[in-house]
Amino acid sequence: MMSTIDQQNLKAIVSDRAALIEHLKYADTAPLLMVLVHLGGDPAWLDRIAPHIKGPWSFHDETPDALRAELREAVADVLADYAATGRPLPTELPMDLLPRMLRACTGQEVPPEYYPMVGEEMDLAGTDPKTVHWRATPDPTRLAAFQVLVVGAGFSGVGMGIKLKEAGIPFVIIEKNEDVGGTWYENTYPGIGVDTANHFYSYSFDNNNDWDHFFAHGDEIEAYIQRNAERHALRDQIRFSEEVLTLRWDEPSLLWHAEIRRKKDDSTYTMTANAVVSAVGMLNRPKVPPLKGLESFAGPKFHTARWDHSVDYKGKRVGMIGTGASGMQVGPAIQPFVKNLTIFQRSPHWAMLNPLYFENVSDAKKWVLNHIPFYTKWFRFQLFWSSSDTFHHNLRVDPNWPDQAHSLNAANAEVRKALEAHIASEVGHDPELIRKATPDYPPYGKRMLRDNHWYRMLTRDNVDLVTEQIDHVEPEGVVTSDGTLHPCDMLVLATGFETRRMLWPMQVEGRGGATILERWGDEDPRAHLGITVPEFPNFFLIYGPNTNLAHGGSAVFHSECQVRYIMQGLRELIETGQAALEVMPEPFWDYQERVDAAHRQLVWSHPGVTSWYKNGAGRVHAASPWRLVDYRNMTAVFDPAEYEFTAVKVPA
Ligand code: NAP
């Protein structure tokens, strides 16, 4: 049912038709068409406009201006009709028209298996369908005595806290930093931003219509997470500047015992919890490369995730080691200001252009997102689809494909051709630079990056791309294996994170007395659905093993899948009055085999690729092999049959 405020809002919008039409000029065609067909119900509009929508991004829209003008008038008519009649806006997706609508919206076929996920993501009724509701009113004494310890207050930890709070489950979040934000709090390097369109890279229950960029900068995302922590009054439950050192499962009490360090005075204390949720992520502990002589370097040196803003890079000779997502953002941001930028590249990444990457969201567009009913939902869906599963089939090895070293299949080879053409168009006059900047391995083998003018930057006079490998570091600079000393005043280590030793340096000791790192053998983390581990009762991971999205999608989407699953696990414990749940070895190993079998067919296992997705033995431990729809379906319903439950011990 439409609220009074919505009705007033609608009346205000339609009261000045000329202004409304003017605003609608800034709407994208596809989401506006969806609004019209959803509210007006006339499918004829789909036939007229669909042929002009060539793909899921707004820049794929080729609708003629005259037709767009007609669309605007029709939308204004429909909104005026709702305002005049006071009819409620329909909050259900029109299932009879949905296939045609989704096809028109994306320029692609959206198979029916996606409909439940689309409905959830769009949440037209604003009821947050991912919320886990109690099936029976929980025993208030049991609920009040239950305590969840969440480690980390980044995107996932805050999302977890919001859902625990809504359910009334007591919890504490321990955060080592002074504020919320996690990776977006810690990474402040020049050029920091997100590669996923952030109207989608955001909580599904909090669509933000006021992003300033289609691909937000770091501080904007940090502020968004902080806003959510405030809106849901989480701060009182977060203990800042404290770090969980150890977690030990105590079998007699069936509780986790956490040893926590207060950073302000280095003192420690212990707390107990019925359940622990690790929301520390994979990309949190900087990896400092073991380069000979690094400590002898005379100038400032720091990791991208520990950017030292007291150091002025302007006019300096900067050496940057690493060309992953972080390095690729830092380079173009500092190059115009430095005397010289020497980039030490071990292996190149592929990078794709997206025209929206550099664009601001205009105030007019924000108005449309904020005021036109459901526009923001369709806009989000369009982005969701454009960056989700559409590429997954390109990443599967075709055993009959002749050129396995460079591409995996015909579609992947096409992507490679387009990416090579892009590199050539940016640095075309320099075949040597093209050779250095072009990866040997197939597209998507490492994380696909966004070209933020990286290639253009490589052509600048003050930039050197060094592909000779680093031999050692001296006080004056970096010496490569050909004996050349590359003089540097400062060094930036864009060398990534400790992704193999997941959860490190936290010590997590499970039921059998072994730590999780001992179980995982230091670089082979495994978890059922990336979330639970045998012998670690009531211990849940968000963004755990094999959950990093490498083909597309948004990390927030995955995190919400995991939060829903964990909430169902906790509900099972609390409602049934059981003390502990632990995933059984059979479903755990069955899942591992399915993950490994899937990965054997996919690009991330490619022998020509080294990446943080893979461990030293070549097993892909970080990347998810699944399409979003698969992972959503696997985690949507917690299956108690996969778990062993331990009853509460009754004192003798
Ligand atoms: P990364 O992708 O792991 O890149 C690390 C870079 O350092 C690679 O180029 C690597 O070379 C190089 N390197 C590592 N050790 C080295 C050594 N001993 N000698 C020489 N080179 C060395 O790390 P990242 O760039 O920080 O990105 C990590 C992840 O964070 C990304 O994949 C992404 O998921 C996320 N991220 C996202 C964004 C975004 O959304 N825009 C931005 C930053 C980070 P090799 O490739 O040869 O190993």
Boltz pocket constraint, residues with backbone or C-beta under 6 A from the ligand:
constraints:
  - pocket:
      binder: B
      contacts: [[A, 193], [A, 194], [A, 195], [A, 196], [A, 283], [A, 289], [A, 290], [A, 291], [A, 304], [A, 321], [A, 322], [A, 323], [A, 324], [A, 325], [A, 326], [A, 327], [A, 329], [A, 344], [A, 345], [A, 346], [A, 347], [A, 348], [A, 447], [A, 470], [A, 494], [A, 495], [A, 496], [A, 497], [A, 610], [A, 611], [A, 612]]
      max_distance: 6.0
